[in-house]
Amino acid sequence: MRSKLFFILILLWLFAACKDNPYGKGMRIYQQHCAVCHADDGNGLQGLIPPIRQSDYLAQHQDDLACIIRHGLSEPITVNNQLYDMQKMPPNDKLNEIAITNLINFISNAWGNQADFVTVEKIKEDLGRCSTGE
């Protein structure tokens, strides 16, 4: 009986270890929707498209990221002491809350960025706030 229990526990552990994690899903979403502009390595396009890699803007605007991803960005921003005012970031309204959550968790913890893990509930709250203009 103990050996069966041990075997089941090992199988459960292996199953949990092999499941996709949010960072992997977020990386795939980033590659599909963001890397063309922000580059595979998150460095952006100097002077035109801001970097995500080690971005002070990203770190300081965690509560705004869901709205920026969903609705785009057309106003000038300063990232790492450089003004970016030439390119409009297009909206990404095809991504649902789960995809946006996975994307934010990835970009906020890739390339030297370090931010807290966000939940789908938090992203829904953030998106509700930006759609009402608060």
The first five atom37 places (N, CA, C, CB, O) and aatype in JSON, in Angstrom:
{
  "aatype": [12, 1, 15, 11, 10, 13, 13, 9, 10, 9, 10, 10, 17, 10, 13, 0, 0, 4, 11, 3, 2, 14, 18, 7, 11, 7, 12, 1, 9, 18, 5, 5, 8, 4, 0, 19, 4, 8, 0, 3, 3, 7, 2, 7, 10, 5, 7, 10, 9, 14, 14, 9, 1, 5, 15, 3, 18, 10, 0, 5, 8, 5, 3, 3, 10, 0, 4, 9, 9, 1, 8, 7, 10, 15, 6, 14, 9, 16, 19, 2, 2, 5, 10, 18, 3, 12, 5, 11, 12, 14, 14, 2, 3, 11, 10, 2, 6, 9, 0, 9, 16, 2, 10, 9, 2, 13, 9, 15, 2, 0, 17, 7, 2, 5, 0, 3, 13, 19, 16, 19, 6, 11, 9, 11, 6, 3, 10, 7, 1, 4, 15, 16, 7, 6],
  "atom_mask": [
    [1, 1, 1, 1, 1],
    [1, 1, 1, 1, 1],
    [1, 1, 1, 1, 1],
    [1, 1, 1, 1, 1],
    [1, 1, 1, 1, 1],
    [1, 1, 1, 1, 1],
    [1, 1, 1, 1, 1],
    [1, 1, 1, 1, 1],
    [1, 1, 1, 1, 1],
    [1, 1, 1, 1, 1],
    [1, 1, 1, 1, 1],
    [1, 1, 1, 1, 1],
    [1, 1, 1, 1, 1],
    [1, 1, 1, 1, 1],
    [1, 1, 1, 1, 1],
    [1, 1, 1, 1, 1],
    [1, 1, 1, 1, 1],
    [1, 1, 1, 1, 1],
    [1, 1, 1, 1, 1],
    [1, 1, 1, 1, 1],
    [1, 1, 1, 1, 1],
    [1, 1, 1, 1, 1],
    [1, 1, 1, 1, 1],
    [1, 1, 1, 0, 1],
    [1, 1, 1, 1, 1],
    [1, 1, 1, 0, 1],
    [1, 1, 1, 1, 1],
    [1, 1, 1, 1, 1],
    [1, 1, 1, 1, 1],
    [1, 1, 1, 1, 1],
    [1, 1, 1, 1, 1],
    [1, 1, 1, 1, 1],
    [1, 1, 1, 1, 1],
    [1, 1, 1, 1, 1],
    [1, 1, 1, 1, 1],
    [1, 1, 1, 1, 1],
    [1, 1, 1, 1, 1],
    [1, 1, 1, 1, 1],
    [1, 1, 1, 1, 1],
    [1, 1, 1, 1, 1],
    [1, 1, 1, 1, 1],
    [1, 1, 1, 0, 1],
    [1, 1, 1, 1, 1],
    [1, 1, 1, 0, 1],
    [1, 1, 1, 1, 1],
    [1, 1, 1, 1, 1],
    [1, 1, 1, 0, 1],
    [1, 1, 1, 1, 1],
    [1, 1, 1, 1, 1],
    [1, 1, 1, 1, 1],
    [1, 1, 1, 1, 1],
    [1, 1, 1, 1, 1],
    [1, 1, 1, 1, 1],
    [1, 1, 1, 1, 1],
    [1, 1, 1, 1, 1],
    [1, 1, 1, 1, 1],
    [1, 1, 1, 1, 1],
    [1, 1, 1, 1, 1],
    [1, 1, 1, 1, 1],
    [1, 1, 1, 1, 1],
    [1, 1, 1, 1, 1],
    [1, 1, 1, 1, 1],
    [1, 1, 1, 1, 1],
    [1, 1, 1, 1, 1],
    [1, 1, 1, 1, 1],
    [1, 1, 1, 1, 1],
    [1, 1, 1, 1, 1],
    [1, 1, 1, 1, 1],
    [1, 1, 1, 1, 1],
    [1, 1, 1, 1, 1],
    [1, 1, 1, 1, 1],
    [1, 1, 1, 0, 1],
    [1, 1, 1, 1, 1],
    [1, 1, 1, 1, 1],
    [1, 1, 1, 1, 1],
    [1, 1, 1, 1, 1],
    [1, 1, 1, 1, 1],
    [1, 1, 1, 1, 1],
    [1, 1, 1, 1, 1],
    [1, 1, 1, 1, 1],
    [1, 1, 1, 1, 1],
    [1, 1, 1, 1, 1],
    [1, 1, 1, 1, 1],
    [1, 1, 1, 1, 1],
    [1, 1, 1, 1, 1],
    [1, 1, 1, 1, 1],
    [1, 1, 1, 1, 1],
    [1, 1, 1, 1, 1],
    [1, 1, 1, 1, 1],
    [1, 1, 1, 1, 1],
    [1, 1, 1, 1, 1],
    [1, 1, 1, 1, 1],
    [1, 1, 1, 1, 1],
    [1, 1, 1, 1, 1],
    [1, 1, 1, 1, 1],
    [1, 1, 1, 1, 1],
    [1, 1, 1, 1, 1],
    [1, 1, 1, 1, 1],
    [1, 1, 1, 1, 1],
    [1, 1, 1, 1, 1],
    [1, 1, 1, 1, 1],
    [1, 1, 1, 1, 1],
    [1, 1, 1, 1, 1],
    [1, 1, 1, 1, 1],
    [1, 1, 1, 1, 1],
    [1, 1, 1, 1, 1],
    [1, 1, 1, 1, 1],
    [1, 1, 1, 1, 1],
    [1, 1, 1, 1, 1],
    [1, 1, 1, 1, 1],
    [1, 1, 1, 1, 1],
    [1, 1, 1, 0, 1],
    [1, 1, 1, 1, 1],
    [1, 1, 1, 1, 1],
    [1, 1, 1, 1, 1],
    [1, 1, 1, 1, 1],
    [1, 1, 1, 1, 1],
    [1, 1, 1, 1, 1],
    [1, 1, 1, 1, 1],
    [1, 1, 1, 1, 1],
    [1, 1, 1, 1, 1],
    [1, 1, 1, 1, 1],
    [1, 1, 1, 1, 1],
    [1, 1, 1, 1, 1],
    [1, 1, 1, 1, 1],
    [1, 1, 1, 1, 1],
    [1, 1, 1, 1, 1],
    [1, 1, 1, 0, 1],
    [1, 1, 1, 1, 1],
    [1, 1, 1, 1, 1],
    [1, 1, 1, 1, 1],
    [1, 1, 1, 1, 1],
    [1, 1, 1, 0, 1],
    [1, 1, 1, 1, 1]
  ],
  "atom_positions": [
    [[0.82, -1.19, 0.0], [0.0, 0.0, 0.0], [0.87, 1.26, 0.0], [-0.94, 0.0, 1.21], [0.58, 2.23, -0.7]],
    [[1.96, 1.22, 0.81], [2.84, 2.39, 0.86], [3.51, 2.64, -0.49], [3.91, 2.21, 1.95], [3.7, 3.79, -0.89]],
    [[3.86, 1.57, -1.17], [4.52, 1.74, -2.47], [3.57, 2.36, -3.5], [5.05, 0.38, -2.98], [3.99, 3.15, -4.35]],
    [[2.27, 1.99, -3.44], [1.29, 2.6, -4.34], [1.15, 4.09, -4.04], [-0.08, 1.9, -4.21], [1.1, 4.9, -4.97]],
    [[1.08, 4.45, -2.79], [0.96, 5.85, -2.4], [2.2, 6.62, -2.84], [0.77, 5.96, -0.86], [2.1, 7.74, -3.36]],
    [[3.35, 6.03, -2.64], [4.6, 6.66, -3.06], [4.61, 6.86, -4.58], [5.81, 5.81, -2.63], [5.0, 7.93, -5.05]],
    [[4.18, 5.85, -5.33], [4.13, 5.93, -6.78], [3.17, 7.03, -7.23], [3.71, 4.59, -7.37], [3.49, 7.78, -8.15]],
    [[2.02, 7.14, -6.61], [1.04, 8.18, -6.95], [1.6, 9.56, -6.65], [-0.27, 7.96, -6.17], [1.43, 10.49, -7.44]],
    [[2.27, 9.7, -5.52], [2.87, 10.99, -5.18], [3.95, 11.39, -6.19], [3.48, 10.93, -3.78], [4.04, 12.56, -6.57]],
    [[4.74, 10.43, -6.62], [5.77, 10.71, -7.63], [5.11, 11.15, -8.94], [6.66, 9.46, -7.86], [5.57, 12.1, -9.56]],
    [[4.06, 10.46, -9.35], [3.35, 10.84, -10.58], [2.77, 12.24, -10.48], [2.24, 9.83, -10.89], [2.87, 13.03, -11.43]],
    [[2.17, 12.57, -9.35], [1.62, 13.91, -9.16], [2.72, 14.97, -9.2], [0.86, 13.99, -7.82], [2.54, 16.03, -9.78]],
    [[3.85, 14.67, -8.58], [4.97, 15.61, -8.59], [5.48, 15.82, -10.02], [6.1, 15.11, -7.69], [5.74, 16.96, -10.42]],
    [[5.62, 14.74, -10.78], [6.09, 14.85, -12.16], [5.1, 15.63, -13.01], [6.31, 13.46, -12.75], [5.5, 16.45, -13.84]],
    [[3.83, 15.38, -12.83], [2.8, 16.1, -13.57], [2.88, 17.59, -13.28], [1.4, 15.57, -13.23], [2.84, 18.41, -14.2]],
    [[3.0, 17.95, -12.01], [3.08, 19.36, -11.64], [4.36, 19.99, -12.18], [3.02, 19.52, -10.11], [4.34, 21.15, -12.6]],
    [[5.45, 19.27, -12.18], [6.72, 19.8, -12.64], [6.73, 20.01, -14.16], [7.86, 18.88, -12.24], [7.47, 20.86, -14.65]],
    [[5.94, 19.25, -14.89], [5.96, 19.32, -16.35], [4.94, 20.3, -16.92], [5.71, 17.96, -16.93], [4.99, 20.61, -18.11]],
    [[4.03, 20.79, -16.11], [3.02, 21.73, -16.6], [3.67, 23.04, -17.03], [1.95, 21.99, -15.52], [4.7, 23.44, -16.48]],
    [[3.07, 23.7, -18.02], [3.55, 25.03, -18.42], [3.39, 25.98, -17.25], [2.78, 25.55, -19.66], [2.43, 25.9, -16.49]],
    [[4.34, 26.88, -17.12], [4.21, 27.9, -16.09], [3.79, 29.21, -16.74], [5.53, 28.07, -15.3], [3.93, 29.36, -17.96]],
    [[3.28, 30.18, -15.97], [2.82, 31.44, -16.55], [3.93, 32.19, -17.28], [2.26, 32.33, -15.47], [3.65, 32.9, -18.26]],
    [[5.17, 32.05, -16.84], [6.25, 32.76, -17.52], [6.45, 32.2, -18.93], [7.55, 32.66, -16.72], [6.7, 32.96, -19.86]],
    [[6.34, 30.89, -19.09], [6.47, 30.28, -20.42], [5.34, 30.71, -21.33], [0.0, 0.0, 0.0], [5.57, 31.01, -22.5]],
    [[4.14, 30.73, -20.81], [2.99, 31.18, -21.61], [3.16, 32.65, -21.95], [1.67, 30.96, -20.85], [2.9, 33.07, -23.08]],
    [[3.59, 33.44, -20.98], [3.82, 34.86, -21.22], [4.89, 35.1, -22.25], [0.0, 0.0, 0.0], [4.79, 36.03, -23.06]],
    [[5.94, 34.28, -22.23], [7.01, 34.41, -23.22], [6.48, 34.16, -24.63], [8.16, 33.43, -22.9], [6.83, 34.89, -25.56]],
    [[5.64, 33.15, -24.79], [5.06, 32.88, -26.11], [4.16, 34.03, -26.57], [4.24, 31.55, -26.08], [4.18, 34.4, -27.74]],
    [[3.4, 34.59, -25.66], [2.54, 35.74, -26.0], [3.41, 36.94, -26.38], [1.61, 36.11, -24.81], [3.11, 37.64, -27.35]],
    [[4.48, 37.17, -25.63], [5.4, 38.26, -25.93], [5.99, 38.08, -27.33], [6.53, 38.33, -24.88], [6.02, 39.02, -28.12]],
    [[6.46, 36.88, -27.63], [7.07, 36.62, -28.93], [6.08, 36.85, -30.07], [7.61, 35.2, -28.99], [6.46, 37.33, -31.14]],
    [[4.83, 36.51, -29.84], [3.81, 36.64, -30.89], [3.31, 38.07, -31.05], [2.65, 35.73, -30.59], [3.04, 38.5, -32.17]],
    [[3.18, 38.82, -29.95], [2.51, 40.12, -30.01], [3.41, 41.33, -29.75], [1.42, 40.13, -29.03], [3.02, 42.45, -30.08]],
    [[4.58, 41.13, -29.19], [5.38, 42.27, -28.73], [6.8, 42.33, -29.29], [5.45, 42.25, -27.25], [7.36, 43.41, -29.47]],
    [[7.37, 41.18, -29.58], [8.8, 41.13, -29.93], [9.13, 41.84, -31.23], [9.24, 39.7, -30.03], [10.26, 42.31, -31.4]],
    [[8.18, 41.94, -32.14], [8.45, 42.63, -33.4], [8.91, 44.06, -33.14], [7.2, 42.63, -34.31], [9.81, 44.55, -33.82]],
    [[8.31, 44.72, -32.18], [8.68, 46.1, -31.86], [9.7, 46.19, -30.74], [7.45, 46.9, -31.48], [10.7, 46.9, -30.84]],
    [[9.46, 45.46, -29.66], [10.31, 45.58, -28.47], [11.53, 44.64, -28.52], [9.5, 45.29, -27.22], [12.35, 44.66, -27.6]],
    [[11.65, 43.84, -29.56], [12.78, 42.93, -29.82], [12.7, 41.68, -28.95], [14.1, 43.65, -29.57], [12.13, 41.69, -27.86]],
    [[13.28, 40.62, -29.45], [13.3, 39.34, -28.73], [13.95, 39.47, -27.36], [14.03, 38.28, -29.55], [13.57, 38.77, -26.42]],
    [[14.92, 40.36, -27.25], [15.65, 40.51, -25.99], [15.13, 41.66, -25.13], [17.11, 40.73, -26.27], [15.73, 41.98, -24.11]],
    [[14.01, 42.29, -25.53], [13.4, 43.35, -24.74], [14.1, 44.7, -24.84], [0.0, 0.0, 0.0], [13.77, 45.61, -24.07]],
    [[15.05, 44.85, -25.76], [15.8, 46.1, -25.85], [15.11, 47.2, -26.64], [17.11, 45.83, -26.47], [15.61, 48.33, -26.65]],
    [[13.99, 46.92, -27.29], [13.3, 47.93, -28.07], [14.12, 48.35, -29.28], [0.0, 0.0, 0.0], [15.01, 47.63, -29.72]],
    [[13.8, 49.52, -29.82], [14.53, 50.08, -30.95], [14.97, 51.46, -30.53], [13.65, 50.12, -32.26], [14.16, 52.39, -30.45]],
    [[16.24, 51.59, -30.28], [16.8, 52.79, -29.67], [16.26, 54.08, -30.29], [18.31, 52.77, -29.77], [16.36, 54.29, -31.5]],
    [[15.7, 54.92, -29.45], [15.18, 56.2, -29.88], [13.78, 56.16, -30.43], [0.0, 0.0, 0.0], [13.12, 57.19, -30.5]],
    [[13.29, 54.98, -30.81], [11.96, 54.87, -31.4], [10.99, 54.07, -30.54], [12.05, 54.25, -32.76], [9.87, 54.52, -30.29]],
    [[11.39, 52.91, -30.1], [10.53, 52.03, -29.32], [11.24, 51.72, -28.01], [10.19, 50.71, -30.11], [12.37, 51.23, -28.02]],
    [[10.58, 52.0, -26.9], [11.26, 51.86, -25.6], [11.6, 50.41, -25.25], [10.4, 52.44, -24.51], [10.92, 49.48, -25.67]],
    [[12.66, 50.25, -24.47], [13.01, 48.92, -24.01], [12.08, 48.45, -22.9], [14.46, 48.89, -23.52], [11.49, 49.25, -22.17]],
    [[11.96, 47.16, -22.8], [11.27, 46.54, -21.67], [12.33, 45.99, -20.72], [10.29, 45.4, -22.14], [12.11, 45.91, -19.51]],
    [[13.47, 45.62, -21.26], [14.59, 45.11, -20.47], [15.03, 46.18, -19.48], [15.78, 44.68, -21.39], [15.34, 47.31, -19.86]],
    [[15.06, 45.81, -18.21], [15.52, 46.69, -17.13], [14.94, 48.1, -17.27], [17.06, 46.76, -17.11], [15.66, 49.1, -17.18]],
    [[13.63, 48.15, -17.5], [12.92, 49.41, -17.74], [12.41, 50.01, -16.43], [11.76, 49.19, -18.7], [11.65, 49.37, -15.7]],
    [[12.83, 51.24, -16.15], [12.31, 51.91, -14.96], [10.82, 52.22, -15.12], [13.1, 53.2, -14.69], [10.07, 52.21, -14.14]],
    [[10.39, 52.51, -16.34], [8.97, 52.79, -16.6], [8.12, 51.57, -16.24], [8.75, 53.19, -18.08], [7.09, 51.69, -15.58]],
    [[8.55, 50.42, -16.68], [7.84, 49.17, -16.39], [7.72, 48.97, -14.88], [8.56, 47.97, -17.03], [6.65, 48.63, -14.38]],
    [[8.81, 49.17, -14.17], [8.81, 48.99, -12.72], [7.89, 49.98, -12.02], [10.23, 49.12, -12.18], [7.24, 49.63, -11.03]],
    [[7.84, 51.21, -12.51], [7.06, 52.26, -11.86], [5.59, 52.29, -12.27], [7.68, 53.59, -12.15], [4.8, 52.99, -11.63]],
    [[5.21, 51.56, -13.3], [3.84, 51.62, -13.81], [3.17, 50.24, -13.85], [3.82, 52.23, -15.2], [2.4, 49.96, -14.77]],
    [[3.46, 49.4, -12.89], [2.89, 48.06, -12.87], [1.36, 48.08, -12.91], [3.36, 47.31, -11.63], [0.75, 47.23, -13.55]],
    [[0.74, 49.03, -12.24], [-0.73, 49.1, -12.21], [-1.32, 49.57, -13.53], [-1.18, 50.02, -11.1], [-2.52, 49.43, -13.75]],
    [[-0.51, 50.13, -14.41], [-0.98, 50.65, -15.7], [-0.74, 49.68, -16.85], [-0.3, 51.97, -16.0], [-1.28, 49.88, -17.94]],
    [[0.06, 48.64, -16.64], [0.48, 47.78, -17.74], [-0.69, 47.11, -18.46], [1.42, 46.73, -17.24], [-0.69, 47.03, -19.69]],
    [[-1.67, 46.63, -17.72], [-2.82, 45.96, -18.36], [-3.53, 46.92, -19.3], [-3.8, 45.42, -17.29], [-3.91, 46.53, -20.4]],
    [[-3.73, 48.16, -18.88], [-4.41, 49.15, -19.72], [-3.56, 49.5, -20.93], [-4.73, 50.43, -18.91], [-4.09, 49.67, -22.03]],
    [[-2.26, 49.61, -20.74], [-1.36, 49.93, -21.86], [-1.4, 48.8, -22.88], [0.09, 50.17, -21.35], [-1.47, 49.05, -24.09]],
    [[-1.34, 47.57, -22.41], [-1.38, 46.42, -23.32], [-2.72, 46.38, -24.05], [-1.15, 45.1, -22.56], [-2.75, 46.2, -25.27]],
    [[-3.81, 46.54, -23.35], [-5.14, 46.43, -23.95], [-5.46, 47.59, -24.89], [-6.2, 46.34, -22.87], [-5.98, 47.38, -25.98]],
    [[-5.14, 48.83, -24.46], [-5.58, 50.01, -25.2], [-4.47, 50.73, -25.97], [-6.2, 50.98, -24.26], [-4.75, 51.68, -26.7]],
    [[-3.24, 50.29, -25.82], [-2.13, 50.94, -26.5], [-1.67, 52.17, -25.74], [0.0, 0.0, 0.0], [-2.14, 52.45, -24.64]],
    [[-0.76, 52.9, -26.35], [-0.2, 54.09, -25.72], [0.16, 55.07, -26.82], [1.05, 53.74, -24.85], [0.88, 54.73, -27.76]],
    [[-0.33, 56.3, -26.69], [-0.04, 57.28, -27.73], [0.67, 58.51, -27.19], [-1.32, 57.7, -28.4], [1.1, 59.37, -27.97]],
    [[0.81, 58.61, -25.89], [1.48, 59.78, -25.31], [2.96, 59.51, -25.14], [0.84, 60.15, -23.96], [3.38, 58.36, -25.02]],
    [[3.75, 60.56, -25.12], [5.19, 60.38, -24.89], [5.45, 59.8, -23.5], [5.93, 61.72, -25.06], [4.74, 60.1, -22.54]],
    [[6.48, 58.97, -23.42], [6.9, 58.42, -22.13], [8.41, 58.52, -22.03], [6.43, 56.95, -21.96], [9.12, 58.58, -23.03]],
    [[8.89, 58.53, -20.81], [10.32, 58.53, -20.57], [10.7, 57.2, -19.94], [10.74, 59.72, -19.65], [10.15, 56.81, -18.9]],
    [[11.62, 56.5, -20.58], [12.1, 55.2, -20.1], [13.61, 55.3, -19.95], [11.7, 54.03, -21.09], [14.33, 55.62, -20.89]],
    [[14.07, 55.02, -18.74], [15.5, 55.05, -18.45], [16.13, 56.37, -18.9], [16.21, 53.87, -19.12], [17.19, 56.39, -19.53]],
    [[15.45, 57.46, -18.56], [15.9, 58.83, -18.86], [15.93, 59.18, -20.34], [17.27, 59.03, -18.3], [16.58, 60.15, -20.72]],
    [[15.23, 58.42, -21.17], [15.15, 58.77, -22.59], [13.68, 58.94, -22.96], [15.81, 57.67, -23.48], [12.84, 58.11, -22.63]],
    [[13.38, 60.05, -23.65], [12.02, 60.35, -24.09], [11.7, 59.55, -25.35], [11.84, 61.87, -24.34], [12.49, 59.52, -26.3]],
    [[10.54, 58.91, -25.36], [10.03, 58.19, -26.53], [8.73, 58.86, -26.94], [9.82, 56.65, -26.24], [7.73, 58.79, -26.22]],
    [[8.75, 59.51, -28.11], [7.6, 60.29, -28.56], [7.31, 60.08, -30.03], [7.83, 61.77, -28.29], [6.58, 60.88, -30.62]],
    [[7.84, 59.05, -30.65], [7.7, 58.92, -32.09], [6.74, 57.81, -32.53], [9.03, 58.67, -32.69], [6.12, 57.93, -33.59]],
    [[6.59, 56.77, -31.76], [5.78, 55.63, -32.16], [4.58, 55.47, -31.24], [6.61, 54.35, -32.17], [4.71, 55.57, -30.02]],
    [[3.41, 55.21, -31.81], [2.23, 54.88, -31.02], [2.22, 53.37, -30.83], [0.91, 55.38, -31.7], [2.34, 52.61, -31.79]],
    [[2.06, 52.94, -29.58], [1.92, 51.51, -29.33], [0.47, 51.14, -29.64], [2.3, 51.13, -27.85], [-0.44, 51.7, -29.04]],
    [[0.25, 50.22, -30.56], [-1.13, 49.86, -30.92], [-1.82, 49.08, -29.8], [-1.14, 49.04, -32.21], [-1.16, 48.42, -29.0]],
    [[-3.14, 49.16, -29.76], [-3.88, 48.37, -28.78], [-3.78, 46.88, -29.09], [-5.35, 48.79, -28.73], [-3.55, 46.48, -30.23]],
    [[-3.97, 46.09, -28.07], [-3.93, 44.64, -28.21], [-5.21, 44.08, -27.61], [-2.67, 44.02, -27.53], [-5.18, 43.35, -26.62]],
    [[-6.33, 44.43, -28.22], [-7.63, 44.07, -27.65], [-8.02, 42.63, -27.88], [-8.68, 44.96, -28.21], [-9.09, 42.21, -27.44]],
    [[-7.2, 41.85, -28.56], [-7.51, 40.43, -28.76], [-7.02, 39.56, -27.61], [-6.9, 39.94, -30.07], [-7.4, 38.39, -27.5]],
    [[-6.17, 40.11, -26.74], [-5.68, 39.34, -25.6], [-6.69, 39.41, -24.46], [-4.3, 39.87, -25.13], [-7.14, 40.49, -24.08]],
    [[-7.05, 38.26, -23.91], [-7.96, 38.23, -22.78], [-7.19, 38.49, -21.47], [-8.71, 36.87, -22.71], [-5.97, 38.65, -21.49]],
    [[-7.9, 38.53, -20.37], [-7.28, 38.85, -19.08], [-6.21, 37.85, -18.68], [-8.34, 38.91, -18.01], [-5.19, 38.22, -18.09]],
    [[-6.43, 36.59, -19.0], [-5.44, 35.56, -18.65], [-4.16, 35.76, -19.46], [-6.01, 34.13, -18.89], [-3.06, 35.68, -18.91]],
    [[-4.3, 36.03, -20.74], [-3.13, 36.27, -21.59], [-2.37, 37.51, -21.13], [-3.54, 36.41, -23.06], [-1.14, 37.51, -21.09]],
    [[-3.1, 38.57, -20.79], [-2.46, 39.79, -20.32], [-1.73, 39.53, -19.0], [-3.5, 40.92, -20.14], [-0.62, 40.03, -18.8]],
    [[-2.33, 38.76, -18.13], [-1.68, 38.4, -16.86], [-0.39, 37.65, -17.11], [-2.63, 37.56, -15.99], [0.65, 37.97, -16.53]],
    [[-0.44, 36.64, -17.97], [0.77, 35.87, -18.29], [1.83, 36.75, -18.93], [0.42, 34.7, -19.23], [3.01, 36.61, -18.61]],
    [[1.42, 37.64, -19.81], [2.37, 38.54, -20.47], [3.03, 39.47, -19.46], [1.67, 39.36, -21.56], [4.25, 39.65, -19.48]],
    [[2.24, 40.07, -18.57], [2.79, 40.97, -17.56], [3.72, 40.22, -16.62], [1.67, 41.64, -16.76], [4.79, 40.73, -16.28]],
    [[3.35, 39.03, -16.2], [4.23, 38.25, -15.33], [5.55, 37.92, -16.03], [3.53, 36.95, -14.89], [6.6, 37.9, -15.39]],
    [[5.5, 37.67, -17.33], [6.74, 37.4, -18.06], [7.61, 38.66, -18.18], [6.42, 36.85, -19.45], [8.76, 38.65, -17.76]],
    [[7.05, 39.73, -18.75], [7.9, 40.91, -18.99], [8.37, 41.55, -17.69], [7.14, 41.94, -19.82], [9.42, 42.2, -17.67]],
    [[7.61, 41.38, -16.63], [7.99, 41.98, -15.35], [9.07, 41.18, -14.62], [6.77, 42.11, -14.46], [9.59, 41.62, -13.59]],
    [[9.4, 40.01, -15.15], [10.41, 39.18, -14.5], [11.44, 38.62, -15.47], [9.74, 38.04, -13.77], [12.19, 37.71, -15.12]],
    [[11.48, 39.15, -16.66], [12.49, 38.75, -17.66], [13.53, 39.85, -17.79], [11.83, 38.47, -19.04], [13.29, 41.0, -17.42]],
    [[14.69, 39.49, -18.3], [15.74, 40.45, -18.66], [16.19, 41.34, -17.5], [15.26, 41.32, -19.8], [16.54, 42.5, -17.71]],
    [[16.19, 40.83, -16.31], [16.64, 41.61, -15.16], [15.54, 42.38, -14.46], [0.0, 0.0, 0.0], [15.8, 43.01, -13.43]],
    [[14.33, 42.36, -14.99], [13.2, 43.01, -14.31], [12.79, 42.14, -13.12], [11.99, 43.23, -15.28], [12.89, 40.91, -13.17]],
    [[12.33, 42.79, -12.07], [11.88, 42.04, -10.89], [10.64, 42.72, -10.33], [13.0, 41.94, -9.81], [10.71, 43.82, -9.79]],
    [[9.51, 42.05, -10.47], [8.26, 42.58, -9.94], [7.47, 41.43, -9.33], [7.43, 43.31, -11.04], [7.73, 40.26, -9.59]],
    [[6.51, 41.79, -8.51], [5.66, 40.79, -7.9], [4.8, 40.09, -8.95], [4.77, 41.43, -6.82], [4.45, 40.68, -9.97]],
    [[4.48, 38.85, -8.68], [3.58, 38.07, -9.51], [2.18, 38.68, -9.42], [3.56, 36.57, -9.07], [1.72, 38.98, -8.32]],
    [[1.51, 38.88, -10.56], [0.15, 39.42, -10.54], [-0.85, 38.32, -10.85], [0.0, 40.58, -11.54], [-0.53, 37.34, -11.52]],
    [[-2.05, 38.49, -10.35], [-3.12, 37.53, -10.56], [-4.09, 38.03, -11.61], [-3.85, 37.24, -9.24], [-4.11, 39.22, -11.94]],
    [[-4.89, 37.12, -12.13], [-5.92, 37.49, -13.1], [-6.9, 38.47, -12.45], [-6.67, 36.24, -13.63], [-7.37, 39.4, -13.11]],
    [[-7.21, 38.26, -11.19], [-8.14, 39.16, -10.49], [-7.6, 40.58, -10.46], [-8.4, 38.65, -9.06], [-8.35, 41.54, -10.66]],
    [[-6.31, 40.73, -10.2], [-5.69, 42.06, -10.19], [-5.75, 42.69, -11.57], [-4.22, 41.96, -9.71], [-6.04, 43.89, -11.68]],
    [[-5.5, 41.93, -12.61], [-5.53, 42.45, -13.97], [-6.95, 42.85, -14.35], [-4.98, 41.41, -14.98], [-7.16, 43.89, -14.99]],
    [[-7.94, 42.06, -13.96], [-9.35, 42.43, -14.22], [-9.68, 43.75, -13.54], [-10.31, 41.32, -13.73], [-10.34, 44.6, -14.12]],
    [[-9.21, 43.91, -12.31], [-9.42, 45.15, -11.57], [-8.76, 46.33, -12.3], [-8.86, 45.03, -10.13], [-9.37, 47.38, -12.48]],
    [[-7.52, 46.14, -12.71], [-6.8, 47.2, -13.44], [-7.5, 47.55, -14.74], [-5.36, 46.77, -13.73], [-7.64, 48.73, -15.06]],
    [[-7.94, 46.55, -15.49], [-8.63, 46.8, -16.75], [-9.97, 47.5, -16.53], [-8.84, 45.49, -17.5], [-10.37, 48.35, -17.33]],
    [[-10.66, 47.15, -15.47], [-11.91, 47.83, -15.14], [-11.69, 49.3, -14.83], [0.0, 0.0, 0.0], [-12.52, 50.14, -15.17]],
    [[-10.6, 49.59, -14.2], [-10.28, 50.97, -13.85], [-9.94, 51.79, -15.09], [-9.12, 51.01, -12.85], [-10.33, 52.95, -15.2]],
    [[-9.2, 51.2, -16.03], [-8.81, 51.99, -17.21], [-9.97, 52.16, -18.17], [-7.63, 51.32, -17.93], [-10.04, 53.17, -18.87]],
    [[-10.88, 51.22, -18.22], [-12.0, 51.36, -19.16], [-13.04, 52.37, -18.67], [-12.67, 50.02, -19.38], [-13.85, 52.86, -19.45]],
    [[-13.0, 52.68, -17.36], [-13.92, 53.69, -16.84], [-13.27, 55.05, -16.73], [-14.46, 53.28, -15.49], [-13.9, 56.03, -16.34]],
    [[-11.98, 55.11, -17.08], [-11.28, 56.39, -17.09], [-10.85, 56.88, -15.73], [0.0, 0.0, 0.0], [-10.51, 58.05, -15.6]],
    [[-10.84, 56.02, -14.71], [-10.42, 56.44, -13.38], [-8.94, 56.65, -13.33], [-10.84, 55.44, -12.33], [-8.4, 57.01, -12.28]]
  ]
}
